[in-house]
Amino acid sequence: MDKEQELKEIAASADNQYLLALALAKRVRSLKSGAPPITDVKGHVLSPADVAMAEFAKGLIDYGLSHGKGAAKSEDPKE
């Protein structure tokens, strides 16, 4: 599956695409800062954005609103 199609499928299944974008951005930043991927990427050279999209597509990352602050909250078990 190409990246554009994968992103469209993730967005289509999201209740709130804005929160999805914020959560993806937060996960990409954490991967760039050295957080380990929580999906199997062995043998593949993927960008942090590709890894984050794969994790969201597989349902490995939950996201939602913080309590009363309106900010995206990633429920990444590695953070």
N, CA, C and O atoms as CSV, one atom per row, in Angstrom:
chain,resi,resn,atom,element,x,y,z
A,1,MET,N,N,0.850,-1.173,0.000
A,1,MET,CA,C,0.000,0.000,0.000
A,1,MET,C,C,0.897,1.237,0.000
A,1,MET,O,O,1.870,1.301,0.751
A,2,ASP,N,N,0.567,2.224,-0.848
A,2,ASP,CA,C,1.392,3.427,-0.887
A,2,ASP,C,C,1.025,4.350,0.273
A,2,ASP,O,O,-0.025,4.201,0.898
A,3,LYS,N,N,1.915,5.310,0.546
A,3,LYS,CA,C,1.756,6.187,1.709
A,3,LYS,C,C,0.483,7.011,1.649
A,3,LYS,O,O,-0.201,7.173,2.660
A,4,GLU,N,N,0.159,7.529,0.479
A,4,GLU,CA,C,-1.034,8.356,0.346
A,4,GLU,C,C,-2.294,7.558,0.655
A,4,GLU,O,O,-3.183,8.048,1.351
A,5,GLN,N,N,-2.376,6.348,0.151
A,5,GLN,CA,C,-3.539,5.497,0.403
A,5,GLN,C,C,-3.631,5.127,1.888
A,5,GLN,O,O,-4.716,5.128,2.468
A,6,GLU,N,N,-2.494,4.813,2.488
A,6,GLU,CA,C,-2.477,4.470,3.910
A,6,GLU,C,C,-2.970,5.645,4.749
A,6,GLU,O,O,-3.758,5.465,5.677
A,7,LEU,N,N,-2.501,6.845,4.419
A,7,LEU,CA,C,-2.914,8.033,5.159
A,7,LEU,C,C,-4.409,8.302,4.983
A,7,LEU,O,O,-5.083,8.692,5.937
A,8,LYS,N,N,-4.926,8.099,3.779
A,8,LYS,CA,C,-6.361,8.295,3.538
A,8,LYS,C,C,-7.189,7.312,4.361
A,8,LYS,O,O,-8.235,7.683,4.894
A,9,GLU,N,N,-6.736,6.072,4.470
A,9,GLU,CA,C,-7.472,5.075,5.250
A,9,GLU,C,C,-7.449,5.394,6.736
A,9,GLU,O,O,-8.452,5.221,7.427
A,10,ILE,N,N,-6.297,5.864,7.232
A,10,ILE,CA,C,-6.202,6.248,8.642
A,10,ILE,C,C,-7.144,7.414,8.914
A,10,ILE,O,O,-7.883,7.406,9.899
A,11,ALA,N,N,-7.118,8.419,8.036
A,11,ALA,CA,C,-7.955,9.609,8.214
A,11,ALA,C,C,-9.438,9.263,8.124
A,11,ALA,O,O,-10.247,9.816,8.869
A,12,ALA,N,N,-9.797,8.369,7.233
A,12,ALA,CA,C,-11.199,7.989,7.073
A,12,ALA,C,C,-11.755,7.308,8.314
A,12,ALA,O,O,-12.942,7.431,8.615
A,13,SER,N,N,-10.905,6.593,9.030
A,13,SER,CA,C,-11.367,5.884,10.217
A,13,SER,C,C,-11.322,6.746,11.477
A,13,SER,O,O,-11.784,6.321,12.536
A,14,ALA,N,N,-10.765,7.958,11.366
A,14,ALA,CA,C,-10.634,8.838,12.527
A,14,ALA,C,C,-11.929,9.594,12.791
A,14,ALA,O,O,-12.596,10.041,11.858
A,15,ASP,N,N,-12.278,9.733,14.058
A,15,ASP,CA,C,-13.435,10.540,14.426
A,15,ASP,C,C,-13.138,12.021,14.242
A,15,ASP,O,O,-14.018,12.793,13.863
A,16,ASN,N,N,-11.902,12.414,14.511
A,16,ASN,CA,C,-11.495,13.808,14.440
A,16,ASN,C,C,-10.131,13.863,13.757
A,16,ASN,O,O,-9.119,13.494,14.353
A,17,GLN,N,N,-10.105,14.319,12.516
A,17,GLN,CA,C,-8.860,14.327,11.754
A,17,GLN,C,C,-7.855,15.318,12.310
A,17,GLN,O,O,-6.649,15.104,12.179
A,18,TYR,N,N,-8.315,16.393,12.925
A,18,TYR,CA,C,-7.407,17.364,13.538
A,18,TYR,C,C,-6.639,16.711,14.684
A,18,TYR,O,O,-5.420,16.856,14.779
A,19,LEU,N,N,-7.350,15.994,15.551
A,19,LEU,CA,C,-6.674,15.305,16.657
A,19,LEU,C,C,-5.724,14.231,16.142
A,19,LEU,O,O,-4.654,14.016,16.712
A,20,LEU,N,N,-6.112,13.561,15.071
A,20,LEU,CA,C,-5.237,12.558,14.465
A,20,LEU,C,C,-3.942,13.211,14.004
A,20,LEU,O,O,-2.859,12.682,14.251
A,21,ALA,N,N,-4.043,14.361,13.334
A,21,ALA,CA,C,-2.848,15.055,12.848
A,21,ALA,C,C,-1.946,15.470,14.009
A,21,ALA,O,O,-0.724,15.341,13.927
A,22,LEU,N,N,-2.547,15.968,15.086
A,22,LEU,CA,C,-1.755,16.358,16.255
A,22,LEU,C,C,-1.071,15.149,16.894
A,22,LEU,O,O,0.101,15.211,17.265
A,23,ALA,N,N,-1.810,14.060,17.016
A,23,ALA,CA,C,-1.243,12.852,17.622
A,23,ALA,C,C,-0.135,12.265,16.755
A,23,ALA,O,O,0.886,11.816,17.276
A,24,LEU,N,N,-0.328,12.265,15.433
A,24,LEU,CA,C,0.727,11.787,14.526
A,24,LEU,C,C,1.975,12.651,14.655
A,24,LEU,O,O,3.090,12.132,14.717
A,25,ALA,N,N,1.790,13.965,14.694
A,25,ALA,CA,C,2.935,14.874,14.817
A,25,ALA,C,C,3.686,14.638,16.124
A,25,ALA,O,O,4.917,14.650,16.156
A,26,LYS,N,N,2.932,14.423,17.200
A,26,LYS,CA,C,3.576,14.162,18.494
A,26,LYS,C,C,4.370,12.854,18.448
A,26,LYS,O,O,5.479,12.779,18.978
A,27,ARG,N,N,3.809,11.839,17.823
A,27,ARG,CA,C,4.506,10.544,17.728
A,27,ARG,C,C,5.751,10.661,16.857
A,27,ARG,O,O,6.785,10.073,17.174
A,28,VAL,N,N,5.664,11.413,15.764
A,28,VAL,CA,C,6.834,11.616,14.902
A,28,VAL,C,C,7.944,12.311,15.696
A,28,VAL,O,O,9.108,11.920,15.609
A,29,ARG,N,N,7.585,13.336,16.465
A,29,ARG,CA,C,8.600,14.029,17.287
A,29,ARG,C,C,9.236,13.075,18.286
A,29,ARG,O,O,10.450,13.113,18.489
A,30,SER,N,N,8.433,12.220,18.914
A,30,SER,CA,C,9.008,11.292,19.893
A,30,SER,C,C,9.931,10.277,19.218
A,30,SER,O,O,10.957,9.900,19.785
A,31,LEU,N,N,9.572,9.834,18.012
A,31,LEU,CA,C,10.453,8.913,17.281
A,31,LEU,C,C,11.760,9.611,16.894
A,31,LEU,O,O,12.832,9.011,16.975
A,32,LYS,N,N,11.671,10.871,16.476
A,32,LYS,CA,C,12.880,11.631,16.124
A,32,LYS,C,C,13.769,11.856,17.338
A,32,LYS,O,O,14.986,11.993,17.214
A,33,SER,N,N,13.146,11.892,18.519
A,33,SER,CA,C,13.906,12.090,19.756
A,33,SER,C,C,14.489,10.796,20.305
A,33,SER,O,O,15.152,10.805,21.343
A,34,GLY,N,N,14.250,9.692,19.624
A,34,GLY,CA,C,14.859,8.434,20.035
A,34,GLY,C,C,13.933,7.381,20.583
A,34,GLY,O,O,14.393,6.307,20.970
A,35,ALA,N,N,12.633,7.651,20.631
A,35,ALA,CA,C,11.693,6.629,21.113
A,35,ALA,C,C,11.718,5.442,20.150
A,35,ALA,O,O,11.767,5.634,18.936
A,36,PRO,N,N,11.685,4.230,20.677
A,36,PRO,CA,C,11.710,3.061,19.792
A,36,PRO,C,C,10.354,2.843,19.120
A,36,PRO,O,O,9.317,3.138,19.714
A,37,PRO,N,N,10.353,2.334,17.903
A,37,PRO,CA,C,9.088,2.005,17.238
A,37,PRO,C,C,8.377,0.884,18.000
A,37,PRO,O,O,9.024,0.016,18.587
A,38,ILE,N,N,7.053,0.909,17.986
A,38,ILE,CA,C,6.301,-0.159,18.647
A,38,ILE,C,C,5.694,-1.103,17.621
A,38,ILE,O,O,4.834,-1.920,17.952
A,39,THR,N,N,6.134,-0.994,16.393
A,39,THR,CA,C,5.739,-1.911,15.335
A,39,THR,C,C,7.002,-2.491,14.714
A,39,THR,O,O,8.077,-1.899,14.815
A,40,ASP,N,N,6.877,-3.617,14.089
A,40,ASP,CA,C,8.028,-4.281,13.498
A,40,ASP,C,C,8.491,-3.536,12.249
A,40,ASP,O,O,7.752,-3.455,11.268
A,41,VAL,N,N,9.703,-2.993,12.276
A,41,VAL,CA,C,10.269,-2.294,11.122
A,41,VAL,C,C,11.621,-2.891,10.725
A,41,VAL,O,O,12.381,-2.283,9.971
A,42,LYS,N,N,11.904,-4.063,11.231
A,42,LYS,CA,C,13.180,-4.710,10.927
A,42,LYS,C,C,13.319,-4.923,9.420
A,42,LYS,O,O,12.384,-5.358,8.748
A,43,GLY,N,N,14.490,-4.609,8.917
A,43,GLY,CA,C,14.757,-4.809,7.504
A,43,GLY,C,C,14.230,-3.702,6.617
A,43,GLY,O,O,14.385,-3.761,5.397
A,44,HIS,N,N,13.609,-2.693,7.207
A,44,HIS,CA,C,13.070,-1.580,6.444
A,44,HIS,C,C,13.705,-0.282,6.925
A,44,HIS,O,O,13.904,-0.091,8.124
A,45,VAL,N,N,14.016,0.591,6.008
A,45,VAL,CA,C,14.487,1.925,6.351
A,45,VAL,C,C,13.302,2.858,6.144
A,45,VAL,O,O,12.969,3.216,5.014
A,46,LEU,N,N,12.677,3.241,7.235
A,46,LEU,CA,C,11.488,4.076,7.187
A,46,LEU,C,C,11.736,5.387,7.910
A,46,LEU,O,O,12.485,5.434,8.886
A,47,SER,N,N,11.114,6.435,7.438
A,47,SER,CA,C,11.199,7.720,8.125
A,47,SER,C,C,10.338,7.654,9.390
A,47,SER,O,O,9.462,6.796,9.494
A,48,PRO,N,N,10.578,8.549,10.347
A,48,PRO,CA,C,9.731,8.574,11.539
A,48,PRO,C,C,8.252,8.760,11.194
A,48,PRO,O,O,7.385,8.204,11.869
A,49,ALA,N,N,7.959,9.534,10.151
A,49,ALA,CA,C,6.561,9.732,9.747
A,49,ALA,C,C,5.954,8.423,9.245
A,49,ALA,O,O,4.801,8.114,9.548
A,50,ASP,N,N,6.725,7.659,8.484
A,50,ASP,CA,C,6.232,6.364,7.987
A,50,ASP,C,C,5.987,5.386,9.135
A,50,ASP,O,O,4.996,4.655,9.139
A,51,VAL,N,N,6.891,5.381,10.098
A,51,VAL,CA,C,6.730,4.492,11.260
A,51,VAL,C,C,5.480,4.888,12.040
A,51,VAL,O,O,4.689,4.028,12.426
A,52,ALA,N,N,5.300,6.192,12.273
A,52,ALA,CA,C,4.125,6.666,13.017
A,52,ALA,C,C,2.843,6.297,12.290
A,52,ALA,O,O,1.886,5.841,12.916
A,53,MET,N,N,2.810,6.489,10.976
A,53,MET,CA,C,1.609,6.129,10.216
A,53,MET,C,C,1.326,4.629,10.307
A,53,MET,O,O,0.170,4.221,10.424
A,54,ALA,N,N,2.370,3.816,10.256
A,54,ALA,CA,C,2.181,2.369,10.366
A,54,ALA,C,C,1.622,2.000,11.745
A,54,ALA,O,O,0.747,1.142,11.859
A,55,GLU,N,N,2.139,2.663,12.794
A,55,GLU,CA,C,1.650,2.383,14.149
A,55,GLU,C,C,0.177,2.764,14.292
A,55,GLU,O,O,-0.599,2.018,14.888
A,56,PHE,N,N,-0.212,3.914,13.754
A,56,PHE,CA,C,-1.610,4.328,13.823
A,56,PHE,C,C,-2.487,3.416,12.981
A,56,PHE,O,O,-3.593,3.067,13.396
A,57,ALA,N,N,-2.012,3.026,11.806
A,57,ALA,CA,C,-2.796,2.157,10.915
A,57,ALA,C,C,-3.062,0.801,11.561
A,57,ALA,O,O,-4.117,0.202,11.348
A,58,LYS,N,N,-2.111,0.323,12.344
A,58,LYS,CA,C,-2.272,-0.970,13.020
A,58,LYS,C,C,-3.050,-0.839,14.331
A,58,LYS,O,O,-3.311,-1.840,14.998
A,59,GLY,N,N,-3.417,0.375,14.699
A,59,GLY,CA,C,-4.177,0.587,15.936
A,59,GLY,C,C,-3.341,0.482,17.189
A,59,GLY,O,O,-3.874,0.207,18.264
A,60,LEU,N,N,-2.035,0.696,17.076
A,60,LEU,CA,C,-1.137,0.566,18.224
A,60,LEU,C,C,-1.080,1.821,19.085
A,60,LEU,O,O,-0.596,1.777,20.216
A,61,ILE,N,N,-1.569,2.937,18.559
A,61,ILE,CA,C,-1.545,4.209,19.285
A,61,ILE,C,C,-2.976,4.694,19.448
A,61,ILE,O,O,-3.715,4.804,18.469
A,62,ASP,N,N,-3.364,4.984,20.677
A,62,ASP,CA,C,-4.662,5.593,20.958
A,62,ASP,C,C,-4.433,7.081,21.192
A,62,ASP,O,O,-3.380,7.486,21.686
A,63,TYR,N,N,-5.406,7.876,20.839
A,63,TYR,CA,C,-5.270,9.317,21.044
A,63,TYR,C,C,-6.637,9.898,21.368
A,63,TYR,O,O,-7.671,9.308,21.053
A,64,GLY,N,N,-6.623,11.062,22.001
A,64,GLY,CA,C,-7.866,11.744,22.352
A,64,GLY,C,C,-7.543,13.072,22.982
A,64,GLY,O,O,-6.387,13.494,23.003
A,65,LEU,N,N,-8.552,13.730,23.492
A,65,LEU,CA,C,-8.359,15.019,24.131
A,65,LEU,C,C,-7.857,14.852,25.553
A,65,LEU,O,O,-8.247,13.925,26.263
A,66,SER,N,N,-6.982,15.768,25.956
A,66,SER,CA,C,-6.582,15.840,27.354
A,66,SER,C,C,-7.782,16.343,28.146
A,66,SER,O,O,-8.725,16.890,27.574
A,67,HIS,N,N,-7.745,16.166,29.400
A,67,HIS,CA,C,-8.864,16.584,30.245
A,67,HIS,C,C,-8.944,18.101,30.317
A,67,HIS,O,O,-8.199,18.740,31.059
A,68,GLY,N,N,-9.868,18.675,29.527
A,68,GLY,CA,C,-10.161,20.093,29.612
A,68,GLY,C,C,-9.188,21.049,28.962
A,68,GLY,O,O,-9.451,22.252,28.962
A,69,LYS,N,N,-8.081,20.591,28.408
A,69,LYS,CA,C,-7.097,21.506,27.845
A,69,LYS,C,C,-7.188,21.612,26.333
A,69,LYS,O,O,-6.644,22.556,25.760
A,70,GLY,N,N,-7.854,20.680,25.667
A,70,GLY,CA,C,-7.998,20.748,24.225
A,70,GLY,C,C,-6.765,20.347,23.441
A,70,GLY,O,O,-6.733,20.529,22.224
A,71,ALA,N,N,-5.757,19.810,24.093
A,71,ALA,CA,C,-4.536,19.398,23.414
A,71,ALA,C,C,-4.598,17.910,23.112
A,71,ALA,O,O,-5.256,17.148,23.819
A,72,ALA,N,N,-3.912,17.511,22.067
A,72,ALA,CA,C,-3.855,16.086,21.723
A,72,ALA,C,C,-3.080,15.341,22.795
A,72,ALA,O,O,-2.073,15.832,23.305
A,73,LYS,N,N,-3.552,14.174,23.126
A,73,LYS,CA,C,-2.889,13.343,24.134
A,73,LYS,C,C,-2.611,11.999,23.510
A,73,LYS,O,O,-3.539,11.260,23.179
A,74,SER,N,N,-1.360,11.677,23.347
A,74,SER,CA,C,-0.987,10.376,22.812
A,74,SER,C,C,-0.924,9.400,23.964
A,74,SER,O,O,-0.368,9.707,25.018
A,75,GLU,N,N,-1.487,8.235,23.767
A,75,GLU,CA,C,-1.437,7.204,24.803
A,75,GLU,C,C,-0.451,6.131,24.398
A,75,GLU,O,O,-0.726,4.934,24.492
A,76,ASP,N,N,0.705,6.588,23.945
A,76,ASP,CA,C,1.782,5.704,23.528
A,76,ASP,C,C,2.356,5.035,24.766
A,76,ASP,O,O,2.812,5.733,25.672
A,77,PRO,N,N,2.352,3.732,24.840
A,77,PRO,CA,C,2.861,3.053,26.043
A,77,PRO,C,C,4.360,3.265,26.245
A,77,PRO,O,O,4.862,3.018,27.342
A,78,LYS,N,N,5.080,3.708,25.239
A,78,LYS,CA,C,6.524,3.908,25.358
A,78,LYS,C,C,6.891,5.302,25.851
A,78,LYS,O,O,8.053,5.552,26.172
A,79,GLU,N,N,5.902,6.234,25.919
A,79,GLU,CA,C,6.208,7.596,26.360
A,79,GLU,C,C,5.983,7.760,27.828
A,79,GLU,O,O,6.192,8.847,28.367
